[in-house]
Amino acid sequence: MRDPFWQSAKVLLQYKKTLAIALFGVLLSALAFGVGLTTMLPLFHILLGQRTPIHQLIDENMLDPGNPVFIQELGQTIKNIVPDDQFIAFVWLMGVIAVFSALAFIGKYIHLRYTFVAVSHASMRWRRRVFRRLIHAPVVDVLNEGTRDRIGRFFSVG
């Protein structure tokens, strides 16, 4: 008999589009979480009273010549956007964190919803398959083994 895992995977792979959308949700959630976490460093500098300007933190961390070019360009863009005033920079960073937190929750919702859809549809397929086998079972086998075992297997599938 084939491995039960691969039998289940074969049924789940019939929902490739649904699982791809769920994967997109996971990636969106992880990306937004990572950006939000990265944004916490300058926020803690402001909260802990370290008088290091945000522009200096960007210079030290993102504009280092050892970084890839796209990181340096992103750092320069962020440096042009972030205000000089510490309080305004704090409010701005809190807004950025709020936006990326919302994106992370949207990604998590997409992931959970589409994963549940794929798994529930696959479970319904398995139930139909087991029910079909139960209904079309030879009468001799049903009389020898009894119906309790077969009905129990049907209801314990999902």
Rosetta blueprint (number, residue, H / E / L):
1 M L
2 R L
3 D L
4 P H
5 F H
6 W H
7 Q H
8 S H
9 A H
10 K H
11 V H
12 L H
13 L H
14 Q H
15 Y H
16 K H
17 K H
18 T H
19 L H
20 A H
21 I H
22 A H
23 L H
24 F H
25 G H
26 V H
27 L H
28 L H
29 S H
30 A H
31 L H
32 A H
33 F H
34 G H
35 V H
36 G H
37 L H
38 T H
39 T H
40 M H
41 L H
42 P H
43 L H
44 F H
45 H H
46 I H
47 L H
48 L L
49 G L
50 Q L
51 R L
52 T L
53 P L
54 I H
55 H H
56 Q H
57 L H
58 I H
59 D H
60 E H
61 N H
62 M L
63 L L
64 D L
65 P L
66 G L
67 N L
68 P L
69 V H
70 F H
71 I H
72 Q H
73 E H
74 L H
75 G H
76 Q H
77 T H
78 I H
79 K H
80 N H
81 I H
82 V L
83 P L
84 D L
85 D L
86 Q H
87 F H
88 I H
89 A H
90 F H
91 V H
92 W H
93 L H
94 M H
95 G H
96 V H
97 I H
98 A H
99 V H
100 F H
101 S H
102 A H
103 L H
104 A H
105 F H
106 I H
107 G H
108 K H
109 Y H
110 I H
111 H H
112 L H
113 R H
114 Y H
115 T H
116 F H
117 V H
118 A H
119 V H
120 S H
121 H H
122 A H
123 S H
124 M H
125 R H
126 W H
127 R H
128 R H
129 R H
130 V H
131 F H
132 R H
133 R H
134 L H
135 I H
136 H L
137 A L
138 P L
139 V H
140 V H
141 D H
142 V H
143 L H
144 N H
145 E H
146 G L
147 T H
148 R H
149 D H
150 R H
151 I H
152 G H
153 R H
154 F H
155 F H
156 S L
157 V L
158 G L
